[in-house]
Amino acid sequence: MPYTESLKAVNKEVLRRINREVSVRASRFANALLSGVFRAIFQIEKAYEFAEPAIFQPEHEPDRMLLNRLDGYRLSNLPMAIANEDVLVSRYQLFTEYDFVVVADVSQSMMLYWWGIYGGDPMPGHTAEELTADVEAHKWKIPGDRTKLFLLKYTLASFLHAARANEFFSYVLLAGDSKIELYDSRREPNLEETLLRNIDEHYGKLVTKGGEERPQLQEALRQVLARRRRAIVLCISDFNDCLQHINDKGGARLSQNDIILPLAEISSRHRLLVLQINHRLEHEPQAGEATFDVKNCPYLNGEIRSEQRGYAVSDRDLVLYGEKVDAWKKTLGVNFGKFGIKWQSLRAGKDDENVDTRIYELGVQTGR
């Protein structure tokens, strides 16, 4: 088998193992913690509508009696009217069609550390033999929860699993590569598996195609605003399209207002949660480390050089880069607080031990 074909086979196996790990961990986490959160949300968001009245029974609450339907004689002889089953009580039926909507950012910046996998290259530091060896010593030599995309997949699968267990209909908008893809749990019975597979296909095409993309997060949020039925909305993004990287070479970018204002409007109509996922190296680089702005990585004719994976920050640029990132983070947090947007942040490579806690805290905020 040619070397390039063997690498493609390796990558499919690596992706299969990653997605299996995501599914197993997400299912365990959702069953243990998130389902309780969704049950609480379900109780809060219950809606009732009138149904046909029922005959009063001893277990019914007296204040539900429809006394206005009784004449004077029956009102003055209420016990006899009850015995004769002449007294009716109001009855409601539960309206259970609730929506859980997710807007997931699948732009190029979320693919940090994963270019090699989708581009036909083994993970840095590992040989093809290691990644394909079916032995315990090498079984999990794959990118784990120290990557942005793993955290996105894990959060997405966890919330969808919990939503399905609590009878929520789920809708997912994948925003990236100048387009938005919509998924519906009523049409996709195995929605989590479908999304994991299609996210991988999406990024595989991105690596092959290359080029500049047009940010779609703002448009995806506007599509959510067009929905009339009340929903619980989760937005997952790194919000890097609102940050001018020090090594940015131009291209379409969004201002914070382009994202904050639609989120604020969504928050006024629905229950909104925001999860910001970034990587330590993007926002806290040391001199000589790469900021990993993957839009600027050349992938020409499938030829990949490790030194082209990111831009190494120099001592001279480090201060300017840090000031820019600090200002961006501060204003983003202030804007979230200003509009009462519930949010949590995760930094891959730094918050790895607290991933489940942060996601759970985000879910708990929904019920408040």
PyMOL commands that set and color helices and strands:
alter all, ss='L'
color gray80, all
select helices_A, chain A and resi 3-44+62-64+67-69+72-76+78-83+108-111+115-118+128-132+148-165+191-209+217-225+240-242+256-269+280-283+294-296+306-308+315-338+352-366
alter helices_A, ss='H'
color red, helices_A
select strands_A, chain A and resi 47-55+88-95+98-105+168-176+179-184+231-237+271-279+342-348
alter strands_A, ss='S'
color yellow, strands_A
deselect
rebuild
show_as cartoon
